[in-house]
Amino acid sequence: MKLSLLLFVLLLQLQLMAQFSIGHTTITFNDPSRSGGFGTGGGAGRQIQTEIYYPSYTAGENTAVASYPNFPVIVFGHGFAMSWDAYSNIWQHLVPQGYILAFVRTEGSLIPAPSHGDFGADLALVATKMLALNGTVGSLFNGKVKQKVVIMGHSMGGGATMLAAENNSSIAGIVGLAPAETNPSAVAVCENISVPALIFSGSNDGVTPPIDNHLPMYQGLASACKSYVSITGGGHCYFANSNFNCDFGESTSSQGISITRAEQQQKTFEILDPWLQYVLNTDCYALADFQASLINTAGTVNQTTCAQPGINALIYWDNIQMSTPTPGDYYQWYVNGQIMVGETNDTLIIPVDFGGTFTVSVLSANGCDTSNFITLQGSVGEEQLNFSLYPNPTNAILNVEFQKQLLGHYEILDVSGRALTKEAVNSNQLKIDCSNLSKGSYLLKIYENGRYTTKKFSVN
């Protein structure tokens, strides 16, 4: 069976998602109900300067956010007397995978002492503000933000994450990296947190000893899906890059650290990556990968309450569409074991030329259910129509030449399969103006007499 257009698009999506460059911008948000903070220009009230790293096709300052797909958000809280740039290991690892990282810069001083309560409120507010940028005309992020956000923090920021998550059902989950007890108490509010949670701990952390900090938070959480990971021989500061203040504190308190910083971070990402894919991309198969990582990541000890995904979801098929009657909060369709990006409804319309093996996952408060598999044979509507295109890549005019007069039409599609341009063809050549297209990859699809051929081109 020939590879259908949509399967080609799917594979192209996955390739692009693995190749995002890192863009950066700074936004100062404001809370008019409070004062203080850090930064200027956010408006009346408390200033909350935030460093934002995001997927782009071009690395740099204020470059365009990648056009597809839209991206979930991770809001990050720094440790005591630590700067956001100590966590470049975090954004350099996660942004290329398709996440927007927002680092909150408030409460970073030694003197005066930071306000943990304000820091928690800042993290919660930035989570809300980041999601709202999806509908803000003129913003880099307009139309680019998936409405899913996780709050994550290290040390003091990990404790503040608990404060931000208390009775906060608008977030998808929380991650604590060696979270520290705070004032007001992060441990005390955990009973009011029900979203999925993941707590990391270094077994030799003397800065925030696990028995007094990380474990009581994990044990107090009311989350149906919560996990605790202890990294054997790990330290407190090794979740971040080297930082003078943190490293000095660790040198006076932690003993017996037996792994390197790089090893600790690698073990963390082996477990964190599938968890984020599950929570932020509604991927029930990633839940199984996450649970496998808890078992297979050497040098870690864990506790978890997350249930294994079931196989109870149903699929109905009527030759035109597939649907699932299984009730849930979120849905995700797959073909040939890969996510169909954007197919997140309980119904999937099947293109007539598309073959493959389909399944759906259903995420609800009771956990994840996956369905049986349905395999469809695709048609063979794609046929080679001889044409050439140049220059490729282009930044202006794309020339298309046919071996004979062609009577039909062409479409330009983005990598989601969305048609951007559709024009008739009655010629042996075309000159297509691409100057209004953003940098990235596109598909040119030529039709004649029910046949079509698709070729990829790029705009630089």
C-alpha positions, 0 to 999 in steps of 0.5 A: 500500500502506498504511503498516504498523504496524511501518514506522510504529514504525520511523520513529517510532524514528528520529525519537525517536533524533534528539531525545534530550535529555542526562541526567547522573550521576556514578559513582565506580567502584573497582579494589580491586587498586590505590590512589589515583585521584580521587573517593570512595565507590566502595568499597575501592581506587582511586577512579575518578570518572566523569561520565556523559552519556546519552540521556534524554527529559528533560535534567538530573541523574539523569533516567531513561535513555531507554527505547528502544533500549539504547545503546552506550558511549564511554569518554573520556580527557582530555588532560594537565592538562585537565578533562572539561568541556573536551569538552562539544562531544563529548557535546553532539554524540554523546549526542543520537544515542544514545550513552552518554559516560563521562568518566574524571576520574583523572590530571588534575593537573599536579603530581604528574605523571599516571600514564599506565599507571594512566590506561589501566587506568582507561579499560579498567576503566570500559569493563568497569564501564559494560557491567556496569551493564546488569545492575545492579538499581537502576542508572539504566542497568539494561537500557539498555546495549548490550554494545558499547563504544569507548574514545576519548581526546584527547592524553594520553587518546589515548595512554592509549586505546592502553594500555587497548586492548592485548590487549583484545578486549572493546572494539569499537574505539578513537579517538585525537584527537591521541594523545600518546606515553606512558610506558609507550609507547603506540606500542609497544603498538599491535602488540597492538591488533587492534580497529578504530581511527580516529586524528585528527591536526591537520597543524599540531599542535606539542604532539604532532607527528604524525610522532612521535606520531599516525603511529607509532601508526597505523602500528604498529596490527595492526587489519585496519580502521584509518584515519588522518585528517590535518586540514589546518591543524588544531591539537592543542587544537581537538578540544576546547573552549577550555581554558587549559592546552591553549591555552597549551601550543599557543600556545608550540609550534604554528605556522600553524594556519589553520582555526577550532576549529569547522571542525576539530570539524565535519570530525572529526564528519563522519568520526567519526559514520559510523565510530561507527555502523559499529562500535557499531551493526554497520551495514555501510552506515555503513562505506560512508558512512564511507569516502565521508566520508574522500574527501569531507570537504574539507581532510583527508588520510587513509590507511585499510586498511578494506575496502569492504563486499561484497555476498556475504551471502545471504537465504533466505525461506520466507514466514514468516521470512527468514534468512541462512546467511552466517556472521558475528559480528554481524547487522543487518536493514534495511527500506527502507534503514533499520535495524530496531532490535533485529533483530540475529540471523541470522533475521528473523520477518516480521509478516504485515501488514508490507511493504517491501524487506529486506536484511541485513548480516553483520559478521565478522573479514573485514569487512562483507557485505551481501545482495541485496534482497527486497521483500514486499507487505504486507497491508491489515489496518489499517482505520480504527476511529473513536475519539478520545483525550484529553488528549494528552499525558497524565500520568494518565488517557487517555480513549478514546471510540468512536462506537459500542459496540466489542467487541474489545481494546486494546494499549499498545505502546512505540516498539519495538513491545513490548506493555505492556498488553493489555485487553478492550474492550466499551464505547463508552469507556475510561479508561486509567491511564497514571501508571505509564508513563515519559515518552515516546511510545507507541502505542494499538492498538485491535482489532475483528473482525480490524481494527485502528487505531493512534494515537500518544500521549505521556506527560509 
